[in-house]
Amino acid sequence: MISPLEDTSFEIVRLSPDNAELLHRLADDVFDEPVRADRLAAYLAEPGHIMLVALSGGIVVGQCAAVLHRHPDKVTELYLDEVGVTPAMQRNGIGRALVESMLGIGRELGCGEAWVGTEPDNLPARGLYESLDLHLDETGTFVMYAYRL
């Protein structure tokens, strides 16, 4: 991993197979696990998968991944799957810019809704989402079941 620069300026770039090598210069803790080339290629090959990265000095310091969900009986949705910013660059507007950019892409693609989930105790994420006027589902707690395949 690479340490980010002291400069806090950044730009948002949509990742594609043509620029996937940007992830070769990756700051610490932008992703939960190491990025594997085969998984990245498969992700980017899917037309409904979208990934944005934040670059500072040529180093990836943040990322936002989303999946487009089309339904036969509902409006198209954009699921924000992950948002990550290297700890050294947090609280500089990178997460907000990534999410706002992703929501803009969702609007361009005709999505009527976007959604994101997080752990109840992840206060920084909850603060970010609430500052963007994303509304907490007040009907109860979010429950997710996972089945390991």
N, C-alpha and C positions, 0 to 999 in steps of 0.2 A: 504494500500500500504506500501511497505517497502523502506526505503532509501538505495540507493546503497552504497557499500563500497568505501573507498577512493582508493582502488586498482583499476587500470584501465585495468588490464588484463581480458581477456574474452575468451570464447570458443563458437563455433557455433554448435548447435545441431538441427537435424531435429526432429520436434515434431510428435508424433504418439499416437494412443490410449494407448500404453504401457507406455509412459512417459508424458502424458498430465498433470499429477499432478505437473510438473515443474511450471505450471502457478499459483500454489498456492502461490509462492513466487515471486511477481511481483513488480517491481519498478514503481514509479509514471509515468504516461503519456506515457507508452509504447504503449498502445492501446487508441483509441479515447473514448471508452465507457468501462464500466466494462465487463469482460469476463464472460459469462454465461456458465455453464457446459453443458446444453442441446445444445446450439449453437456450442460450441467447439466440442462436440461429433459428431454432424451432419457434421461439416466441415471436421473433420479428417476421417470420414467414406467415404467421396467421394474420389475415386481414382485419380481424376484430381486436387485435392486440395493439395497444398504443403505449409507447414509453417516451417520456421526456427526461432530459438530463439538464442539470445546471452546471455550467462550466465557469471556472475561475482560473485564469492563467493557464488554460489548456488542461486543467485537471477537473474531472467529474467530482463535484462536491455535493450533488443532490440528484435524486431521481423520483419520478412519479410514474407508476405503471397503472394502466386501466384496461378494462375489457368491455367491449361493446356487446350488449345483450339485446337481441331482437326477439320479439315475442309475436305469436300469431294473434293474441287477444289483448295486448297491452301496448302502451307506448314504448318505444326503444329507450333503453336505459344505459347509462354509463356507470360501471362499477369501478371505483377507484380502489385498486387492490393494494397498493403500497405507496407510501411517501417516506423518503429517507433523506436526511441531510447529515453530513459529517458533523460530529459534535463541535469541532473547532469553528464551524461556520454557522451554527444554529443561532437563531434570533437576529438574523440579518435580512429577513424577508424572502429567503430562498424557498422555503416550504410554501409560503403564501403564493409566490409567483408561479411555482410549479402547479399548484392546485388550480389557481385562476386560469392558467394557460390550458390545463386539461379540461376544465369546465367550458372554456371557449371552443375547444375542439369538439366536445360533446354537442354544443349548440350547433356548430357547423355541420355535424353529422346527423342532425335532426333528432337528437335525444330530447325527450320530454322530462327526463329525470336523471339525476346522478345520485349515487349513494356510496357511503363509505362506512366501515365499521371500525371500532377500536375497543380496546379493553377499558372497562369502567375506570380504572385507576391511572390511565395514560392521560394525565392532565395537560401536558404540552400539546398533544394531538387534539384533545377535546377543545382546548383554548383556540387552536388554529381554526378548526372547523366552525366553531361558534363565531369567531371573528369574521368569517366569510359568509355568515348568515345561513349556514347549513343548519337545519333544524333537528334537534334531538327528538326522537320518537318517544313521546311522553306516555305511550300506552303500556310500557313495561320494559323489562330488560331484554337485551339482545341475547339470544341463545343460538349457538351454532353447534351442530353435530358434525363430526368428521369421521369418515370411514377410511382406514388405511388400505390402499389397494396394492 
